[in-house]
């Protein structure tokens, strides 16, 4: 594929002028955009490989590595669709002139929509864990996937039921794909809807435990995406043939992919950088902050593993009250969390003498489930020590125990 001003390209420009269209030829500026963004995505895929390889590193695991990898793949598919829709390459031949394939399936469904909906699902997963006290699995994951799939199916049905001239069509005269005004509204409306839902979810998440709080990152990401959506919407209607203008098509492509990559790296950079450069030190800092943040919450909750669920009994006026929490988010009511050692053996010996006085009143894990109703996992009279409890640790047993803390604990009720 040539990026020179060939006789064939000159003929295309002249035919466009006869049709009343001022067409800038495909040139070295387009080639530079392709080269730069291709290099960026090459680095991105190297980063995705690193992310997947280190997916069990706790700070990275909390970022949902497989979702983030899928988002990056969708961004690359979006980039391929952009090359055709915005005429950075010569749209000729049976394959490239298939506008439905590149502009609908690649750029919209598996590109922009998939990036948007996966980012929203990731936010919803945090919503389930921190606000609903449920692990993101089972009916919650299936419900999110079902809603995303239904929206995509509705979009596809609308696309194929609309007349061909009202969706996407190939214009042989200028060798470009073109969307109708009505179809542009459908596409932009779908993206606006998904990101408004995403912004609403992240607004709800703004006060979660700071170790996992991405409200700052997601506020910046949502602001950037809304700016991009507004810019795209204006360009689509004020300059319907913007791919014919070199400055506009390059600006639009660069803005789209710079913001998309910024969104991904803004979420992932800190954890990935520290995993590569100062792995053990950052893990210790991360666990230290996790413990401190967890001990500031109402039931002394500290999150260690968001991917599995247990049921715990909470001491209250109604002893039979059950609260379902993500496993690893449970602590004793004197402020000590035996599981925050990130080991399979709880550190009972690390407790201060001041904290041992309330042993009789604590709710202890009952691994053997003796002397109590099987419906309860915690009993106030369990003879089993804390160190026999199971753990949802994501770090192997060789990890050194955390620094001892003089944990505050709430006064005992009368």
N, C-alpha and C positions, 0 to 999 in steps of 0.2 A: 504493500500500500504506500503510495507516494504522497509526500507532503509538499511537493514542489508545485509550482503553478504550471501544470501541464496543459497541452492543447485541449484535452478532455475537460479539465477543470475550467479553462477559459470559456469553453462552449457552455458549460453549466451556468457560469456567471452571466453570460450574455442572454441565455434563454430566460433566466430569472428576471433580468432587466426588461425583456420584452413583456413579461407578465406583470410588471410593475413592482417587482421585489428587488430591493437593494441587497445583494448577497456578497458577503465577505468570503473569499475562498479559504479552504482549509489549508493551513500553512504550518510554519515552524512553531508558532505560539501554541497551537493545538498539540503538536508533538511534545513540546516542553511540559504542558499540563499532564499529558499521559505519562511521560517519563517520571515526573516528580511524584505524582500520586501512586504510580506503580511501585516506586521505591518505598514510599511510605507504607503501602500495604504489605510489601515484602518484610519490612521491619515488624509490622504488626503481627504477621503470621508467626514470625520467630518468637515474639512476645507471647502469643497464644500457646505455642508449643511449650514455652517455659512455664506458663500458667498451669496448663494441664499436667505437666510433669510434677509440679509442686502443689498439686491441688489439695493435698492433705495437710499442708502447712496452715495452722489455724487462722492466722490473719488473712490468708488468701481464701481459705475455705469459707470464711464468713462473707466473702464477696460473691459467692455462687459462681465458681469458675466455669462450669459448663454453660451456664446462661450467658456469661460474658464472652465465651468463645463463640457461641452461636450468634451473638450480636455482631461480632467482628466479621464472621463469614457473611452475614446479611449485608453488612456495610460494603463488602467487596462486590457482592452481586449487584447492589445498588449502583456502584461505580461503573460496572460493565453496562448496565442499562442506560446510565447517563451518557456514556460515550456515543451511543446510537441516537438517543432522543435529542441530544444537543449538538449532533452532527460534528463531533470532534474527529470522526473518521468518515470515510466515504461510504455512504449507505447504499451499497450496490450488491447485486447478487441475490440469490434465493434466501440465504440465511440472514444477512444483515437487514434486508428489506422486510423481514417479518416483524412488523411493528408490534403486533400483539404479543409476540414472545419477549422482545427486549423491553418494550415500554410498559406493558401491563404486568406480565408475569415476573420479569426480572427486576425492573426498576420499582414497581409499586408493591406487588404482593410479597415477593421474597426479598425485597430491598427495603424501601422506606417504611412500609407497613410492618414488616417483620422486626426491624430495628426498634420501631416505636412500641410495638406490642410486647416484645421481650423485655424491654426496659421497664414497661409498666408491670409486667408479671413479676419481675424482680422486686419492684417496690411493694407489690401486693404480698409477696412472700414475707418480707419484713413486717408488713402490716399484720399478717396472720400470727407471726411469732410474738411480736412485742405488744400488740394491742388486743389481739384475740386470744393470746396464750395458747395457741395451737401450732403444731408443726406444719410446715407447708408440704403436706402430702395427703393422700387419700382424696376425700371429696373436695378439699380446698384446691389442690393442684388440678384435679379433673375439672372443677368448675371454671377455673381461670382458663385452662386450655380449651374448654368447650366454648366459652364466650368468644375467645380470640378466633377459633375456627369458624364459628357461626358468622362473625363479622366478615371474615374473608370469603366465606361461601356466598353471603349476600352480595358482596362486592362483585364476585365473579358472575353471579346470576344476572345482576344488573348490567354488567359489561356485555354479556353475550345476548341479552334480550333487547338491548338498545340497537337501533339501526347502525350499520357499519359506519355510515357517514357521521354519526353522532358520538362515536368513541374515538378510536385511533385509526388513522389511515396513512397509507404511503403516498407521497406526492412525487411522481416520477420526474416532473419538470425540474424541480430543485433537489431531487434525491434526498428527501427528508421525511421523517415521521411527524405527523401533526395531530394534536388532540383538539376536539371540539370544545367550545366554551362550556357546554353542559357537563361534559365528562371531566373537565378540569375542576369544576365545582364538586363533583362526586369524590374525586381523589383528594382534593384539599380538605373537604369536609370530613372524610374518614380520618385523615391524619390529625386534624384539629381535635376531633372527638377523643382519639386515643390519648393525646398529650394533655388534654384538659383533665381526663380521668387520672392520668399519672400525676399531674400537679396536685389534684385533690388528695390523692393517697399520701403524697409526700408532705402535704400540709398537716395531715393527721399524725405523721411520724416525726414531727419537728422536735418533740420533747422526749424521745426515747433515750435509753442509756447512751451516754456520749461515746463509749467505746465503739458502738455500732451506728451511731447517729450520722447519717450522710445528708442531713438536711441542708448543710451549706453547699456540698457538692451538687445535690439535686436541685437546689434553688438556682444555682448558676447554670446548670445544664438546662433546666426548664426555661429560664429566661433566654438563653442562647437559642434554643429550639423554637420558642415562640417568635423571636426576632427573625429567625430564618424562615419560618412558615409565613410570617407577615410579608417579608421581602419576596418570597416566591409567589405568593398570591398576587401581590401588586404587579410583579413582572409578567405573570401569566396573562393578566387582563389588559395591562397597558401596552405591552409589547408581545402580542400573541406569536409573532415570528421571531422571537429573540434569538433562536439559534443561528439566524442569518447574520447577526451582528457579532463579530468576533469578541469585542470587549464585554458584551453582556453574557455571552455563553461561557466565556472563561471565568468571569466574575461569579456567575451563578454556580458553576461547577466547583470552583475553589471554596466558595463560602459553604456550600453544602457539606463537602467532605472535610474541610478544616473543622467545622463545628461538630460533625459526627465523631471525628477522631478525638477532638478535645473532650467531648462528653465521656468517651471510653477511658481515655488516659487520666482524666481528672478523678475518676473513681478508682482506677487501678494503680496509678503510678507509685504512690507512697508504699503500699504493701509489697508491690513487686520489686521496687528498688531496694527496700530493706531486706527482703527475702534473699536477694542476690548479693548484697554488700555486707550486711550486718545481721545475719539470720538469727543467731542465738540471742544477741543483745536485744534486738527488736522484739523477739518473741517474749523475752522476760519483761520488757516494758509493756507490751500488749497485755500480758496476763496480769501484771501489776495494776494496770489501769482498769482492766475488767473487774478485778476483785473490788477495787475502791468504788467503782460505779455501782456494782451490784449491791454493796452494803448500804447504799444511800436510798434504796427503794423501800417501799412499804413492807414487803414481806422478806426483806433481805435477799433479793433475787439477784443472782449473777449468772449470766449466760455462758455456758461452755460448749454446748453442742445444740444447734438449732434444728437438727434434722431428725430428732426422735422425741417421743412423748412418754411421760409417765404421769401417774396420778398421785397427788399427795394430799394428806389431810392437814388442814390448817387449824391451829388452836384458836378457838373463838368461843363466843357464848354458845354456839351450836357445834358440839364436838363432831357431829356427823357430817358437817359441811365439807364437801370435796371441791378442790380447785384443781383443774387440769392445767399443767404447765409444761413447757418444753423441758425434757430431761436435762439435768445439769444446771437448772436454774433455781434449785431448792437450797435453802440454808436453814440452820437451826434458829430457834427463836431467841437465842442469846447472842446472835450476831455471828456465829462461827459457821463457815461453810466448809465441810470436810472434803468437798469435791473440787475445791479450787486449787488443790495441789497438783491437778492435772496428772494424777497417778492413779493406779488401780488400788492403792492402799491409802486410806485416809490417814491424815496426820493428827491423830488424837493427842499424841505426845507433845505437839506444838502448842497446845492450848495453854493459856496462862492460868496460874492458880486461881486468879480472880474469876475466871470464867467457868471453873469446874464445880462451883458450889451449887449450880442449878441443875445437876444431872437428873435428879428425880423428876423434875418438871419438864424436861425436854421431850420432844417427839423424836424418837429414834427410828432409823430404818430397820425393818424386820425382814432380813433376807430369807429366813426360813419360814416366815409367816406362821409362827407359833403363838399361842396364847392370845389370839385376836381373830376377829372376823376377816376372812380372805379379801373382803372388799376394800380393806384398808392396807396401805403399804407402810404406814407409819403408826406406831403405837406408843403411848406415854409410858407403858410398863414393859417395854421390850428388854429382855436380858441380854440381847446381843449388842456388842460394841459397834461404834460407828465404822470401825475399820473393815467390817464385814460387808458393808454396803457395796452395791455395784456402782460402776462409774461409766460415764460416757466420754471419757477422756479421748482427746484427739492427739495426745502426745504420748510417746512410749514410756515404759516404766522407768527408763534410765534418767528421765528428766529430774533435775534437782528440785527439791521443795522450794516453795516461795519463801520470801523473807517473812519473818514473823511480824504479825500486826497486833497491836493492842486494840482489838475491835470494840467499838461501842456496842452496847446491847440495850434494848428497851427495858424499862422497869417491869417487874412482874406484876400482873394484875392481882388485885386483892382476892 
